[in-house]
């Protein structure tokens, strides 16, 4: 059995072992990982606590099949088999972003929708990608302080596949007002239908759009789960800042607003631009 003190010590030791590796990455069999934390059973509460702790420590979690290092297409952290691999990667946080995350809990003036709005979001059923965009993503970002002028649905994105120029469409790209130039892009939001897993292919698609647009953030959701990533230009891995389910939206609102509220994103974009100018990136 586990107690909070021994689990906390085990988590701290695991973080130190990740940081001690040259690539800041460790691979553990799932059974070994949970045993080291002292958990004989993976209850939903325990899985949630571990996931939140890893996010707070800027550790990205990937899952791979027991017989190879191929990522599990339908893998969900906490439900993997004991012989599957858990890959833990520490990603250096952006200094400005870290300050924002540390301060979010101190902000007691976060604009928050009424409980009835959250209840409606939890009860809604989505059957298609378009429904996820129209009935979940757009209302969500409106509550975060964005408005119609900031949105470009099915935004055309010019990309290259090898040497071939292709045109893709981002489900929703968020700008600051009616200036929808690439330099003014702030958040790329990619939607999937509820039955589509947020696997490495979905993440890769969202990241490719963010890479082209250079948006500070990108968001991936199938209407059931929401993931918020910090795009890191100089790193092959982006920081997973938040990952939560739709029923957890009310609980996660303050943190989400401090990350993706309009004023917070504009301030972060300005800090990042100044930092890039000073370093020549």
C-alpha positions as CSV (number, residue, x, y, z in Angstrom):
1,X,0.0,0.0,0.0
2,X,1.0,3.6,-0.5
3,X,1.1,6.6,1.7
4,X,1.4,10.2,0.6
5,X,4.9,10.7,2.1
6,X,6.5,7.7,0.4
7,X,4.7,8.5,-2.9
8,X,6.0,12.1,-2.8
9,X,9.5,10.8,-2.1
10,X,9.2,8.3,-5.0
11,X,8.0,11.0,-7.3
12,X,10.9,13.3,-6.4
13,X,13.4,10.5,-6.9
14,X,11.9,9.7,-10.3
15,X,12.2,13.3,-11.4
16,X,15.8,13.4,-10.3
17,X,16.5,10.2,-12.3
18,X,15.0,11.8,-15.4
19,X,17.1,14.9,-15.0
20,X,20.2,12.9,-14.5
21,X,20.0,11.4,-18.0
22,X,21.7,13.2,-21.0
23,X,18.4,13.5,-22.9
24,X,16.3,14.1,-19.8
25,X,14.3,11.0,-20.6
26,X,13.6,7.7,-19.0
27,X,11.7,4.6,-20.1
28,X,10.1,2.3,-17.6
29,X,7.8,-0.6,-17.9
30,X,4.3,0.4,-16.7
31,X,4.4,-2.1,-13.9
32,X,7.7,-0.9,-12.6
33,X,6.6,2.8,-12.8
34,X,3.5,2.3,-10.7
35,X,5.2,0.0,-8.2
36,X,7.9,2.6,-7.6
37,X,5.2,5.0,-6.7
38,X,3.8,2.5,-4.2
39,X,0.5,2.0,-6.1
40,X,-0.7,-1.6,-6.2
41,X,-4.0,-0.4,-7.9
42,X,-4.4,2.5,-10.4
43,X,-7.5,4.2,-9.2
44,X,-8.8,7.1,-11.2
45,X,-7.9,9.5,-8.4
46,X,-4.3,8.2,-8.2
47,X,-3.9,8.4,-12.0
48,X,-5.2,11.9,-12.0
49,X,-2.8,12.9,-9.1
50,X,0.2,11.5,-10.9
51,X,-0.7,13.0,-14.2
52,X,-1.1,16.5,-12.7
53,X,2.2,16.1,-10.8
54,X,4.0,15.2,-14.0
55,X,2.5,18.2,-15.8
56,X,3.6,20.5,-12.9
57,X,7.1,19.1,-13.3
58,X,7.1,19.7,-17.1
59,X,7.4,16.0,-17.8
60,X,5.7,14.7,-21.0
61,X,4.3,11.2,-20.9
62,X,4.2,8.9,-23.9
63,X,3.2,5.2,-24.1
64,X,4.7,2.5,-26.3
65,X,3.7,-1.1,-27.0
66,X,5.4,-3.8,-24.9
67,X,7.0,-5.4,-28.0
68,X,8.3,-2.3,-29.7
69,X,8.8,1.4,-29.1
70,X,5.9,2.3,-31.4
71,X,3.5,4.6,-29.6
72,X,0.2,3.1,-28.6
73,X,-2.5,4.4,-30.9
74,X,-5.3,4.2,-28.3
75,X,-3.1,4.4,-25.2
76,X,-4.4,6.3,-22.2
77,X,-2.0,6.9,-19.3
78,X,-3.1,4.8,-16.4
79,X,-4.9,2.1,-18.5
80,X,-1.8,0.7,-20.2
81,X,-0.7,-2.9,-19.6
82,X,2.0,-3.5,-17.0
83,X,4.5,-4.6,-19.7
84,X,3.9,-1.6,-21.9
85,X,6.5,1.2,-21.8
86,X,6.0,4.6,-20.2
87,X,8.3,7.2,-21.7
88,X,9.0,10.2,-19.4
89,X,10.6,13.3,-21.0
90,X,11.4,16.5,-19.1
91,X,11.0,19.6,-21.2
92,X,12.6,22.9,-20.1
93,X,9.7,25.4,-19.6
94,X,9.7,28.8,-21.1
95,X,10.6,31.3,-18.3
96,X,7.6,33.6,-19.0
97,X,5.3,30.6,-19.1
98,X,6.5,29.3,-15.8
99,X,5.8,32.6,-14.1
100,X,2.3,32.5,-15.5
101,X,1.6,29.0,-14.2
102,X,3.0,29.8,-10.8
103,X,0.8,32.9,-10.5
104,X,-2.5,31.5,-11.8
105,X,-3.6,30.1,-8.5
106,X,-3.1,33.5,-6.8
107,X,-5.6,35.2,-9.2
108,X,-9.0,35.5,-7.5
109,X,-10.5,37.7,-10.2
110,X,-10.6,35.1,-13.0
111,X,-13.8,35.7,-15.1
112,X,-15.7,32.4,-14.8
113,X,-18.9,31.3,-16.5
114,X,-21.9,30.3,-14.4
115,X,-22.2,26.8,-13.1
116,X,-25.1,26.3,-15.6
117,X,-22.7,26.8,-18.5
118,X,-20.3,24.2,-17.2
119,X,-23.2,21.8,-16.6
120,X,-24.4,22.3,-20.2
121,X,-20.9,21.6,-21.6
122,X,-20.7,18.4,-19.6
123,X,-24.1,17.2,-20.8
124,X,-23.7,17.9,-24.5
125,X,-23.1,15.1,-26.9
126,X,-21.0,15.6,-30.1
127,X,-21.2,13.3,-33.1
128,X,-18.8,14.9,-35.5
129,X,-15.7,17.1,-35.7
130,X,-17.8,20.1,-36.9
131,X,-20.0,19.8,-33.8
132,X,-16.9,19.7,-31.6
133,X,-15.8,23.0,-33.2
134,X,-19.2,24.8,-33.2
135,X,-20.6,23.7,-29.9
136,X,-17.5,23.2,-27.8
137,X,-14.4,24.9,-29.0
138,X,-15.9,28.2,-30.2
139,X,-18.1,28.7,-27.0
140,X,-15.1,27.8,-24.9
141,X,-12.8,30.4,-26.4
142,X,-15.6,33.0,-26.3
143,X,-15.7,32.5,-22.5
144,X,-11.9,32.9,-22.5
145,X,-12.3,36.5,-23.8
146,X,-12.0,36.0,-27.6
147,X,-14.6,37.1,-30.0
148,X,-15.8,36.5,-33.6
149,X,-13.2,38.8,-35.2
150,X,-10.4,36.7,-33.7
151,X,-11.6,33.4,-35.2
152,X,-10.8,32.0,-38.6
153,X,-12.6,28.7,-39.1
154,X,-11.0,26.3,-41.7
155,X,-8.1,28.6,-41.9
156,X,-6.0,27.9,-45.0
157,X,-2.4,26.9,-44.2
158,X,0.3,26.7,-46.8
159,X,2.8,23.9,-46.1
160,X,5.4,21.7,-47.8
161,X,5.3,18.0,-47.9
162,X,8.9,17.3,-49.0
163,X,9.3,19.7,-52.0
164,X,5.6,19.8,-52.8
165,X,3.6,22.8,-51.7
166,X,0.2,21.9,-50.3
167,X,-2.7,23.7,-48.8
168,X,-4.2,22.5,-45.5
169,X,-7.0,23.8,-43.4
170,X,-6.8,24.4,-39.7
171,X,-10.0,23.8,-37.9
172,X,-9.7,27.1,-36.0
173,X,-6.9,29.5,-35.8
174,X,-7.2,32.4,-33.3
175,X,-5.8,35.8,-34.1
176,X,-5.8,39.2,-32.4
177,X,-8.7,40.9,-34.1
178,X,-9.3,41.1,-37.9
179,X,-5.7,41.0,-38.9
180,X,-5.5,37.4,-39.9
181,X,-2.0,37.4,-41.2
182,X,0.3,34.5,-40.2
183,X,2.4,36.8,-38.1
184,X,-0.7,37.6,-36.0
185,X,-1.7,34.0,-35.4
186,X,-1.8,33.1,-31.7
187,X,-3.5,29.7,-31.2
188,X,-4.1,26.8,-33.5
189,X,-7.0,24.6,-32.4
190,X,-7.4,21.2,-34.0
191,X,-10.6,19.2,-33.5
192,X,-11.3,15.5,-33.8
193,X,-14.6,13.7,-33.5
194,X,-15.2,12.1,-30.1
195,X,-14.3,8.6,-31.2
196,X,-10.9,9.7,-32.6
197,X,-8.1,9.2,-30.1
198,X,-5.6,12.0,-29.5
199,X,-2.7,9.9,-30.6
200,X,0.7,10.8,-32.0
201,X,-0.7,11.4,-35.4
202,X,-3.3,13.9,-34.1
203,X,-0.6,15.7,-32.1
204,X,1.8,15.7,-35.1
205,X,-0.9,17.3,-37.3
206,X,-1.6,20.0,-34.7
207,X,2.2,20.6,-34.2
208,X,2.8,20.9,-38.0
209,X,0.3,23.7,-38.2
210,X,1.7,25.4,-35.2
211,X,5.2,25.1,-36.7
212,X,4.0,26.7,-40.0
213,X,2.1,29.5,-38.2
214,X,4.5,29.9,-35.3
215,X,1.6,30.1,-32.9
216,X,2.7,30.2,-29.2
217,X,0.1,27.6,-28.4
218,X,-1.8,24.8,-30.0
219,X,-4.8,23.0,-28.6
220,X,-6.0,19.5,-29.5
221,X,-9.4,18.2,-28.5
222,X,-12.0,15.6,-29.5
223,X,-14.6,17.1,-27.3
224,X,-14.0,14.6,-24.6
225,X,-10.4,15.4,-23.8
226,X,-8.5,18.7,-24.1
227,X,-4.8,19.1,-24.4
228,X,-2.9,22.4,-24.4
229,X,0.6,22.6,-25.7
230,X,3.3,25.2,-25.6
231,X,5.0,25.3,-29.0
232,X,8.8,25.4,-28.6
233,X,10.7,26.5,-31.7
234,X,14.1,25.2,-30.7
235,X,13.0,21.9,-29.3
236,X,11.7,18.7,-31.0
237,X,9.3,18.3,-28.1
238,X,6.6,20.7,-27.0
239,X,5.5,21.2,-23.4
240,X,2.1,19.6,-22.6
241,X,0.8,22.3,-20.2
242,X,-2.7,20.9,-19.5
243,X,-4.6,17.7,-20.2
244,X,-8.1,17.3,-18.8
245,X,-11.4,15.8,-19.7
246,X,-14.6,17.8,-20.3
247,X,-16.1,17.0,-16.9
248,X,-12.9,18.5,-15.4
249,X,-13.4,21.8,-17.2
250,X,-14.8,23.7,-14.2
251,X,-12.0,22.5,-12.0
252,X,-9.4,23.5,-14.5
253,X,-10.9,26.8,-15.5
254,X,-8.7,29.2,-13.6
255,X,-5.5,27.6,-14.9
256,X,-6.9,27.5,-18.4
257,X,-7.9,31.1,-18.3
258,X,-4.5,32.2,-17.1
259,X,-3.0,30.3,-20.0
260,X,-5.4,30.9,-22.9
261,X,-7.3,34.0,-21.9
262,X,-6.9,36.7,-24.6
263,X,-4.9,39.2,-22.5
264,X,-2.6,36.4,-21.1
265,X,-1.8,35.1,-24.6
266,X,-1.1,38.5,-26.0
267,X,1.2,39.3,-23.1
268,X,3.0,36.0,-23.6
269,X,3.4,36.5,-27.3
270,X,4.9,39.9,-26.7
271,X,7.4,38.4,-24.1
272,X,8.3,35.6,-26.5
273,X,8.8,38.1,-29.4
274,X,11.2,40.2,-27.3
275,X,13.1,37.2,-26.2
276,X,13.4,35.9,-29.8
277,X,14.6,39.3,-30.9
278,X,17.3,39.5,-28.2
279,X,18.6,36.0,-29.0
280,X,18.3,36.3,-32.8
281,X,15.9,33.3,-33.1
